């Protein structure tokens, strides 16, 4: 049996439906069904008898490690759509022999770390990476809280094989493929990016999150001076205003450059889904299936490090295209077509 927490939310409801459609017995848990994520006794009762616990509830920075600890103590494996920290004593692999926990099984982090790994095979050497990730979607309060509690370093990048602060500035008026309007790209570096850089032996790596020049950008710039509750409300309100009358999307772009058999080469991956929740749910389901099938080693891991990049084409609801051209050229081709 698979116990799904946050089952009434945008991500959890999709994960629950996908697992049920594959014939798995499931148990749905949420605040409305009486499961209190801050009460370990309530959690323990919910996960009792489960083979796998899938956590889609937020804010993940507050719930992820607690849910994992309860799941592992109950003898279940664990998958979390979010949660990028695995530093608590209960998360050490030696404390949970025979059990597997997978964190960051979402869009970013998650798919954002898998895409570059999917491009790397075939390269003799990877030299540089450029990545853009962004959504046009509403913020839930939990999502906004996770965004604000993130451990990203603005302006940092990977240069000459090491982390460098204040290495990159924002880019305005940027045209990217699959986007209807120009965007502003904000550079950042997080631990998933560093992991990718080390795994691929990158010389240089630059990661951006992109937003349109609208209400959300203004809110992001104002939140450092606001109390936490006001900052969450500001992000939610601003994202809703930017969304008015428009369709949602989640888009990831990754470009690798290097050599293939001594010849310079470029490969670009574009991943797109109808919403952030749809993209996140697809990765969460893939992680759950991998754990159930025994394809993930025991211990505590980040999804991008243990899921098979070769299986990305099987993500439900996520369109992934691979091109042997740079992002800039792809954007010009689309602009010319329009």
C-alpha positions as CSV (number, residue, x, y, z in Angstrom):
1,X,0.0,0.0,0.0
2,X,1.2,3.5,-0.8
3,X,0.3,6.4,1.6
4,X,0.1,9.8,-0.1
5,X,0.3,12.9,2.0
6,X,-1.0,16.2,0.6
7,X,-3.4,14.1,-1.6
8,X,-5.9,16.9,-2.0
9,X,-3.4,19.4,-3.3
10,X,-2.5,20.2,-6.9
11,X,0.6,17.9,-6.9
12,X,-0.7,15.2,-4.5
13,X,-4.0,14.7,-6.3
14,X,-2.2,14.1,-9.6
15,X,0.2,11.7,-7.9
16,X,-2.6,9.8,-6.3
17,X,-4.5,9.5,-9.6
18,X,-1.4,8.3,-11.4
19,X,-0.6,5.6,-8.9
20,X,-4.2,4.4,-8.8
21,X,-4.4,4.2,-12.6
22,X,-1.4,1.9,-12.4
23,X,-3.3,-0.5,-10.1
24,X,-1.6,0.4,-6.8
25,X,-3.5,0.3,-3.5
26,X,-3.3,3.8,-2.0
27,X,-4.3,5.7,1.1
28,X,-5.0,9.4,0.8
29,X,-4.1,11.8,3.5
30,X,-4.4,15.6,3.9
31,X,-5.3,18.2,6.5
32,X,-8.9,17.9,5.5
33,X,-8.9,14.2,6.2
34,X,-7.5,14.7,9.7
35,X,-3.8,14.0,9.2
36,X,-1.6,16.5,11.1
37,X,1.9,16.7,9.6
38,X,3.2,18.4,12.7
39,X,2.0,15.6,15.0
40,X,4.2,12.5,14.8
41,X,1.5,10.3,16.4
42,X,-1.0,11.4,13.7
43,X,1.6,10.7,11.0
44,X,2.5,7.3,12.4
45,X,-1.1,6.3,12.4
46,X,-1.5,7.3,8.8
47,X,1.6,5.6,7.4
48,X,1.1,2.4,9.5
49,X,1.2,-0.6,7.1
50,X,2.4,1.4,4.1
51,X,5.1,0.0,1.8
52,X,5.9,3.5,0.5
53,X,5.1,7.0,1.8
54,X,4.9,9.8,-0.8
55,X,4.9,13.3,0.7
56,X,3.4,16.0,-1.5
57,X,2.4,18.3,1.4
58,X,4.0,21.6,2.0
59,X,5.8,23.7,3.0
60,X,8.4,21.0,2.4
61,X,11.1,22.8,4.4
62,X,8.9,22.3,7.5
63,X,7.5,18.8,6.8
64,X,10.0,16.8,4.7
65,X,12.4,15.5,7.3
66,X,9.6,14.8,9.9
67,X,7.6,12.8,7.4
68,X,10.6,10.9,6.3
69,X,11.6,10.0,9.9
70,X,8.1,8.7,10.7
71,X,8.0,6.7,7.4
72,X,11.3,5.1,7.9
73,X,10.6,4.2,11.6
74,X,7.4,2.5,10.3
75,X,9.4,0.4,7.9
76,X,8.3,2.2,4.8
77,X,10.3,3.7,2.0
78,X,9.9,7.4,1.3
79,X,9.6,9.8,-1.6
80,X,9.2,13.5,-1.2
81,X,8.2,15.9,-4.0
82,X,10.2,18.6,-2.2
83,X,12.7,18.8,0.6
84,X,16.2,19.6,-0.4
85,X,17.8,19.0,3.1
86,X,18.8,15.6,4.4
87,X,21.0,16.6,7.3
88,X,19.0,15.5,10.3
89,X,20.3,12.5,12.4
90,X,17.3,10.4,11.4
91,X,18.2,10.8,7.7
92,X,21.6,9.1,7.9
93,X,21.6,5.9,5.8
94,X,23.2,3.8,8.6
95,X,20.1,4.5,10.7
96,X,17.7,3.0,8.2
97,X,19.2,-0.3,6.8
98,X,17.2,-1.7,4.0
99,X,15.1,1.5,3.5
100,X,15.2,4.1,0.8
101,X,14.3,7.8,0.9
102,X,14.3,10.1,-2.1
103,X,14.0,13.8,-1.8
104,X,13.6,16.7,-4.3
105,X,11.5,14.6,-6.7
106,X,9.9,17.6,-8.3
107,X,10.5,20.1,-11.1
108,X,13.3,22.2,-9.5
109,X,15.1,20.7,-7.8
110,X,14.5,17.4,-9.5
111,X,14.0,17.5,-13.2
112,X,16.3,20.5,-13.4
113,X,19.1,18.2,-12.2
114,X,18.1,15.2,-14.4
115,X,17.9,17.1,-17.7
116,X,21.7,17.9,-17.8
117,X,22.5,14.3,-16.9
118,X,20.3,13.1,-19.7
119,X,22.3,15.2,-22.2
120,X,25.7,14.2,-21.0
121,X,26.0,10.7,-22.6
122,X,27.9,10.9,-25.9
123,X,30.1,13.8,-24.8
124,X,33.7,13.0,-24.4
125,X,34.0,16.1,-22.3
126,X,31.4,18.6,-21.0
127,X,32.8,22.1,-20.7
128,X,29.9,24.5,-20.0
129,X,26.2,24.4,-19.0
130,X,23.6,27.1,-19.2
131,X,20.1,26.5,-17.7
132,X,16.9,28.4,-17.5
133,X,13.9,27.4,-15.4
134,X,10.6,29.2,-14.8
135,X,6.9,29.0,-14.5
136,X,3.8,31.1,-15.2
137,X,1.6,29.9,-12.4
138,X,0.0,30.8,-9.2
139,X,1.9,30.5,-5.9
140,X,0.3,28.5,-3.1
141,X,1.1,29.8,0.4
142,X,3.2,26.6,1.0
143,X,5.0,27.0,-2.3
144,X,5.7,30.7,-1.5
145,X,7.1,29.8,1.9
146,X,9.3,27.1,0.4
147,X,10.5,29.6,-2.2
148,X,11.4,32.1,0.5
149,X,13.2,29.5,2.6
150,X,15.4,28.2,-0.2
151,X,19.1,28.0,0.1
152,X,20.0,29.4,-3.3
153,X,22.8,32.0,-3.7
154,X,21.7,34.9,-6.0
155,X,24.3,35.9,-8.6
156,X,26.6,32.9,-7.9
157,X,27.8,30.5,-10.7
158,X,30.3,27.7,-11.4
159,X,33.5,29.1,-12.8
160,X,36.8,27.3,-13.6
161,X,35.6,24.3,-11.6
162,X,34.5,26.0,-8.4
163,X,31.7,28.0,-6.9
164,X,32.1,31.8,-7.4
165,X,29.9,34.4,-5.7
166,X,28.6,37.5,-7.5
167,X,29.7,36.0,-10.8
168,X,26.7,36.8,-13.0
169,X,24.2,39.6,-13.3
170,X,20.5,39.5,-14.3
171,X,19.7,39.5,-18.0
172,X,16.8,41.6,-19.1
173,X,14.7,41.4,-22.3
174,X,15.8,37.8,-22.9
175,X,14.0,35.7,-25.6
176,X,13.8,32.0,-25.0
177,X,12.3,29.2,-27.0
178,X,8.7,28.1,-26.2
179,X,8.0,31.4,-24.3
180,X,5.5,33.9,-25.7
181,X,7.2,37.0,-24.2
182,X,10.6,38.1,-23.3
183,X,11.7,37.5,-19.7
184,X,14.2,38.6,-17.1
185,X,16.7,35.9,-16.0
186,X,17.9,35.9,-12.4
187,X,21.1,34.0,-11.8
188,X,21.4,31.6,-8.8
189,X,23.3,28.6,-7.5
190,X,22.1,25.9,-5.2
191,X,23.3,22.5,-4.0
192,X,21.7,20.6,-6.9
193,X,23.5,22.9,-9.3
194,X,26.8,22.2,-7.5
195,X,26.1,18.4,-7.6
196,X,25.5,18.6,-11.4
197,X,28.7,20.6,-11.9
198,X,30.8,18.1,-10.0
199,X,29.1,15.0,-11.6
200,X,29.7,16.4,-15.1
201,X,33.1,17.9,-14.3
202,X,32.0,21.3,-15.6
203,X,34.4,24.1,-16.2
204,X,31.6,26.7,-16.2
205,X,28.0,26.5,-15.2
206,X,25.3,29.2,-15.1
207,X,21.8,28.7,-13.9
208,X,18.9,31.2,-14.1
209,X,15.4,31.3,-13.0
210,X,13.3,33.5,-15.3
211,X,10.2,35.7,-14.7
212,X,8.4,38.2,-16.8
213,X,8.7,41.9,-16.1
214,X,5.5,42.1,-14.0
215,X,4.0,42.0,-10.5
216,X,5.9,38.9,-9.4
217,X,9.3,40.4,-10.2
218,X,8.4,43.4,-8.1
219,X,7.3,41.2,-5.3
220,X,10.5,39.2,-5.3
221,X,12.5,42.4,-5.1
222,X,10.4,43.6,-2.1
223,X,10.3,40.5,0.0
224,X,13.7,40.9,1.8
225,X,12.2,43.8,3.8
226,X,8.9,42.2,4.7
227,X,7.8,39.9,7.6
228,X,7.4,36.3,6.5
229,X,3.6,36.2,6.4
230,X,3.5,39.5,4.4
231,X,6.2,38.2,2.0
232,X,4.2,35.0,1.4
233,X,1.0,37.0,0.8
234,X,2.8,39.4,-1.6
235,X,4.2,36.6,-3.7
236,X,0.8,34.8,-4.0
237,X,-1.0,38.0,-4.9
238,X,1.6,39.1,-7.4
239,X,1.7,35.7,-9.2
240,X,-2.1,35.7,-9.4
241,X,-2.1,39.1,-11.0
242,X,0.5,38.1,-13.6
243,X,-1.7,35.0,-14.4
244,X,-4.9,36.9,-15.1
245,X,-6.4,35.6,-18.4
246,X,-3.3,33.5,-19.3
247,X,-2.5,29.8,-19.5
248,X,0.0,28.3,-17.0
249,X,3.2,26.6,-18.0
250,X,6.4,25.3,-16.5
251,X,9.6,25.4,-18.7
252,X,13.1,24.1,-18.2
253,X,15.9,24.6,-20.7
254,X,19.4,23.2,-20.4
255,X,22.3,23.6,-22.9
256,X,25.6,21.7,-22.7
257,X,28.7,22.4,-24.8
258,X,31.8,20.3,-25.0
259,X,33.4,17.7,-27.3
260,X,32.2,14.5,-28.9
261,X,35.1,12.4,-30.2
262,X,37.3,15.5,-30.6
263,X,34.6,17.6,-32.3
264,X,32.9,20.6,-30.6
265,X,29.3,19.8,-29.8
266,X,26.2,21.5,-28.4
267,X,23.0,19.8,-27.1
268,X,19.9,21.5,-25.7
269,X,17.0,20.0,-23.8
270,X,13.6,21.7,-23.5
271,X,11.1,20.3,-21.0
272,X,7.6,21.8,-20.8
273,X,4.4,21.0,-18.9
274,X,1.1,22.7,-18.5
275,X,1.8,23.7,-14.9
276,X,4.4,23.5,-12.2
277,X,2.2,21.0,-10.4
278,X,2.0,18.8,-13.5
279,X,5.7,18.7,-13.9
280,X,6.4,18.1,-10.2
281,X,3.8,15.3,-10.0
282,X,5.4,13.6,-13.1
283,X,8.8,13.4,-11.4
284,X,7.3,12.4,-8.0
285,X,5.5,9.5,-9.7
286,X,8.6,8.4,-11.5
287,X,10.6,8.4,-8.2
288,X,7.8,6.4,-6.5
289,X,7.9,3.8,-9.3
290,X,11.7,3.6,-9.2
291,X,11.7,3.0,-5.5
292,X,8.9,0.4,-5.6
293,X,10.8,-1.5,-8.4
294,X,14.0,-1.5,-6.4
295,X,15.9,0.7,-8.8
296,X,17.1,3.2,-6.1
297,X,19.8,2.2,-3.6
298,X,19.0,2.2,0.1
299,X,19.8,5.3,2.0
300,X,18.8,8.9,1.6
301,X,19.2,10.5,-1.8
302,X,18.3,13.4,-4.1
303,X,16.1,12.4,-7.0
304,X,18.4,13.8,-9.6
305,X,21.2,11.6,-8.4
306,X,19.4,8.2,-8.4
307,X,16.7,8.3,-11.0
308,X,17.6,7.1,-14.5
309,X,17.9,10.1,-16.9
310,X,17.3,7.8,-19.8
311,X,13.7,7.3,-18.6
312,X,12.7,11.0,-18.8
313,X,10.8,10.4,-22.0
314,X,8.3,8.4,-19.9
315,X,7.3,11.3,-17.7
316,X,3.5,11.8,-17.9
317,X,2.5,15.2,-19.1
318,X,6.0,16.5,-19.7
319,X,7.1,17.2,-23.2
320,X,10.9,16.9,-23.6
321,X,12.7,17.8,-26.8
322,X,16.4,17.4,-27.5
323,X,18.1,19.6,-30.1
324,X,21.7,19.8,-31.4
325,X,21.5,23.6,-31.5
326,X,22.1,26.3,-28.9
327,X,19.2,27.9,-27.0
328,X,19.8,31.3,-28.7
329,X,19.5,29.7,-32.2
330,X,16.3,27.9,-31.2
331,X,14.8,31.1,-29.9
332,X,15.7,32.9,-33.2
333,X,14.1,30.1,-35.3
334,X,10.9,30.3,-33.3
335,X,10.8,34.1,-33.5
336,X,11.3,33.9,-37.3
337,X,8.5,31.4,-37.6
338,X,6.1,33.6,-35.7
